[in-house]
Amino acid sequence: MKFVDEAYIDIAAGDGGSGCVSFRHEKYKEFGGPNGGDGGRGGHVYALADPNLNTLVDYRFSRRHEARNGEHGKGSDMFGAKGDDVVLKMPVGTILSDAETGEVLLELLTPGEQVLIAKGGDGGFGNLRFKSSTNRAPRTKTPGWPGERKSLKLELKVLADVGLLGMPNAGKSTLITAVSNARPRIADYPFTTLHPNLGVVRVGPEQSFVIADLPGLIEGASEGAGLGHLFLRHLQRTRLLLHVVDLAPFDEGVDPVAQAKAIVAELKKYDVDLYNKPRWLVLNKLDMLDGEQRAQAVKDFLKRSRWKMPVFEISALTREGCEPLIRAIYPFIEQVRLAAQPAAEVDPRFAAGEPQAPQAEA
């Protein structure tokens, strides 16, 4: 299925039905009185966060969504039926904004959450409503109210705890396959990953976190090079970034340090807040280097890059070093999550201050 993370739709709730003017007619009852019923309510439009969806492709080619109008009132005290509601299923993490003003209306962050996004119009009153001691035969009714109509922009930002960042062919897809249940396409050519892939990493019983693999980022992405950098929006809700670096590139002319610095520069151009997120370094493909080459490559990279955040040495292909990486990520993610809760809900063990990252493994 094609991955789509942005779409525009028009929605219209149903109009309310009009009230009815009617009088009771029975044999031998000359003045039966009014019996015109009210109109029915127009159908509402709801947005539902469906955890089984991960793309907005359904809304790329189906833009108009309308609820049914309420039925008009009828005689014999019969009220009109309400219009059928419309429920639009969207992926968890979808942001709904006003297409004209850009104002964010709501975010679907909880699986199964259902939110009213367009209210149906109320039904009009029939003449039965206007009967009184001084007005025995009212001939008044009111029309139904119109339903709400909106033009919306849908934007998907995937919900993940950890995001993988790096150049094409750095081994991000191999890494997410090694540590989670995700099975993305893996090949020996650049830009194999064309859309985000999510995987659940099981650390232990009732202990897990979600990891996201994104398409490769290259220098000049902010100017449209490669796949651009708009997919970086999917990292904005993560708690930790793993910067994956290929320490044994096939092309001997490629400098891993220059590539890593280019990624960081593109990250800063896109979003300063994203740039300031905790970011750990993952030196990958070390199985392609022997012992002396490996130690020297790691030492040279750290010396030239002046990396100050935690560093992990792994081989995603052989899974060497993956277990220590996962064991370090989970407690860090838990501390960040707890630190973000209101003070009254924070576990006393983590109430001292900001979450601490593990010591770098150089």
Secondary structure, 3 states (H helix, E strand, C coil): CCCCCEEEEEEECCCCCCCCCCECCECCECCCCECCCCCCCCCCEEEEEECCCCCCHHHCCCCEEECCCCCCCECCCECCCCCCCEEEEEECCEEEEECCCCCEEEECCCCCCEEEEECCCCCCCCHHHHCCCCCCCCCCCCCCCCCCEEEEEEEECCCCCEEEEECCCCCHHHHHHHHCCCCCCCCCCCCCCCCCEEEEEEEECCEEEEEEECCCCCCCHHHCCCCCCHHHHHHCCCCEEEEEEECCCCCCCCCHHHHHHHHHHHHHHHCHHHHCCCEEEEEECHHHCCHHHHHHHHHHHHHHHCCCCCEEECECCCCECHHHHHHHHHHHHHHHHHHCCCHHHCCHHHCCCCCCCCCCCC
